[in-house]
Amino acid sequence: MIYRFKFITEDDSDFQFTIDIDSSAKFIDLHKTILEAAKYTNDQMTSFFICNDRWEKCEEITLIDMEGGMGGSDYDSYVMDKTCIDELIEDEGQKLLYVFDPMFDRCFFGSLKEIRPGELEEPAIVKKKGKAPQQTQELEDISKIVKDAGGIDLDDLYDGIEGYNEDEIDSEGYQNIDFSEGDPWSN
């Protein structure tokens, strides 16, 4: 069977795309095609979530096996390169999320729009409109969003905290600690 998925995002209502993929393909193939459609790099810990009709997350499909070290997940967990799409998605209208920015839980909302008979060798981007939002949010972007919304200025977040000295923070945000009196973690 050939599955046709349509994806949209809250970040930019003008951006949307449609993908045709064989139902027996693995989620990793859908992942790679989404990255291609959005022109994103493959350097984030992305996940799919199968959702119910109210967009509540049910099953998670991760890029890598997370069972070994993370544990404690609220969702049944699958791995993209080991899970066929039709193993978890069978019905038109089925909803799924593709989390492309896990730090800020930004995602594409997807829906299985059509099921057609046939086979497809390779997934295909059949329709694309608009420009994808930035793949990841930078701290400066978040600071501006919060400030524009009337929130706190993240630059002022540490003002007034005892022991905070802006001169001890280097340009990449790491604290420059003087270990001349010994390593504080060695005890």
HELIX and SHEET records of a PDB file:
HELIX    1   1 PHE A   27  ALA A   38  1                                  12    
HELIX    2   2 MET A   80  LYS A   82  5                                   3    
HELIX    3   3 ILE A   85  LEU A   88  1                                   4    
HELIX    4   4 LEU A  139  ASP A  148  1                                  10    
HELIX    5   5 LEU A  154  ASP A  156  5                                   3    
HELIX    6   6 GLU A  166  GLU A  168  5                                   3    
SHEET    1   A 8 ASP A  76  VAL A  79  0                                        
SHEET    2   A 8 LYS A  57  THR A  62  1                                        
SHEET    3   A 8 SER A  47  CYS A  51 -1                                        
SHEET    4   A 8 LYS A  95  ASP A 101 -1                                        
SHEET    5   A 8 ARG A 106  ARG A 116 -1                                        
SHEET    6   A 8 ILE A   2  THR A   9 -1                                        
SHEET    7   A 8 GLN A  16  ASP A  22 -1                                        
SHEET    8   A 8 ALA A 124  LYS A 129 -1                                        
END                                                                             
